[in-house]
């Protein structure tokens, strides 16, 4: 009995060495890490290994912006970018920018509820992008 076990061990070690040189790994009938994997699990591991949890979560929030802040606010402002804890939000009017600045603490709490405390530390609210006004009228450099 013992001689058979030793012979089997020697044979298995020889097979492992031979397969290792060829770069072969054999799969049995059971599950293996080389089997097809669900994309969600693979992406989750990739995000965790690379340390992308925060950027991935923030971009998820940007995709679900109307759901998180509500349709009324989402109709007038959109998130532009996220960098080092600062979320930049662009509004469609100066009046609405003032309104969103007033709501910023509540929005910050709601976003951090989704992402985890301290992910977003500051919300920067910007008015509409476009031409600047000076003195109440339109201004051009040539006049």
C-alpha positions in Angstrom: 0.0 0.0 0.0 2.7 2.4 1.0 4.8 1.6 -2.1 1.8 2.4 -4.3 1.2 5.8 -2.6 4.9 6.7 -3.0 4.8 5.6 -6.7 1.7 7.7 -7.3 3.3 10.7 -5.6 6.4 10.4 -7.8 4.3 10.1 -10.9 2.2 13.2 -10.0 5.4 15.2 -9.3 6.8 14.2 -12.6 3.6 15.2 -14.4 3.6 18.6 -12.6 7.2 19.2 -13.6 6.6 18.2 -17.2 3.4 20.3 -17.5 5.1 23.2 -15.8 7.8 23.2 -18.4 5.2 23.2 -21.2 3.1 25.9 -19.5 0.2 23.5 -19.3 -2.2 23.3 -16.4 -4.9 20.7 -16.5 -8.4 21.4 -15.3 -10.5 18.8 -13.7 -14.2 18.5 -13.7 -14.6 21.0 -10.8 -14.6 24.8 -11.0 -11.4 26.5 -11.9 -10.1 30.1 -12.0 -9.7 29.7 -15.8 -13.4 28.9 -16.3 -15.6 31.7 -17.7 -16.4 34.2 -15.0 -19.3 36.6 -14.6 -18.3 40.1 -15.7 -19.5 41.7 -12.5 -17.2 39.6 -10.4 -14.2 40.1 -12.7 -14.7 43.9 -12.8 -15.2 44.1 -9.1 -11.8 42.3 -8.5 -10.1 44.5 -11.1 -11.4 47.7 -9.5 -10.3 46.5 -6.1 -6.9 45.4 -7.2 -6.2 48.8 -9.0 -7.6 51.0 -6.2 -10.3 52.4 -8.4 -13.2 52.2 -5.9 -13.7 55.9 -5.4 -13.4 57.0 -9.1 -15.7 54.1 -10.1 -18.3 55.0 -7.4 -18.2 58.7 -8.3 -18.7 58.0 -12.0 -21.6 55.8 -11.0 -23.2 58.7 -9.1 -22.7 60.9 -12.2 -24.6 58.4 -14.2 -27.4 58.3 -11.7 -27.4 62.0 -11.0 -31.2 62.6 -11.5 -32.0 59.7 -9.2 -29.7 61.0 -6.4 -30.4 64.7 -6.4 -33.9 64.6 -7.8 -35.4 65.4 -11.2 -35.9 69.1 -10.4 -32.3 69.8 -9.6 -31.0 67.5 -12.3 -33.0 69.4 -14.9 -30.9 72.6 -14.2 -27.5 71.3 -13.2 -25.1 68.5 -14.2 -21.9 67.2 -12.6 -18.9 68.0 -14.7 -15.9 66.4 -13.0 -14.6 65.0 -9.7 -11.0 65.6 -8.6 -9.5 64.9 -5.1 -12.8 65.1 -3.2 -14.1 68.1 -5.1 -17.2 67.7 -7.3 -17.7 70.4 -9.9 -21.4 71.0 -10.9 -22.5 73.3 -13.8 -25.9 75.0 -13.7 -27.9 76.4 -16.6 -28.4 79.9 -15.0 -26.8 82.1 -12.4 -30.0 82.1 -10.3 -30.0 78.4 -10.2 -26.3 78.4 -9.3 -27.2 80.4 -6.2 -30.0 78.0 -5.4 -27.7 75.0 -5.7 -25.0 76.7 -3.5 -27.7 77.1 -0.9 -28.6 73.4 -1.2 -24.9 72.2 -1.3 -24.7 70.9 2.3 -27.8 68.7 1.7 -26.6 67.5 -1.7 -23.2 66.7 -0.2 -24.8 64.6 2.6 -27.0 62.8 0.0 -24.0 62.1 -2.3 -21.8 60.9 0.6 -24.7 58.6 1.7 -24.4 56.9 -1.7 -20.6 56.8 -1.8 -19.5 56.6 1.8 -18.6 59.4 4.2 -15.8 61.7 3.1 -15.7 60.7 -0.5 -16.9 64.1 -1.7 -15.6 66.9 0.6 -16.7 70.0 -1.4 -19.2 70.8 -4.1 -18.1 73.6 -6.4 -21.1 75.2 -8.2 -20.5 77.0 -11.4 -22.9 79.1 -13.5 -23.5 78.7 -17.2 -20.5 78.6 -19.5 -20.5 81.2 -22.2 -19.9 84.8 -22.8 -19.1 87.0 -19.8 -21.0 90.1 -19.0 -19.5 93.4 -17.7 -21.5 96.4 -16.6 -24.9 94.8 -17.3 -24.4 94.9 -21.1 -22.6 92.8 -23.6 -18.9 93.5 -23.7 -16.4 93.0 -26.5 -12.7 93.7 -26.6 -12.9 95.9 -29.7 -14.9 98.7 -28.2 
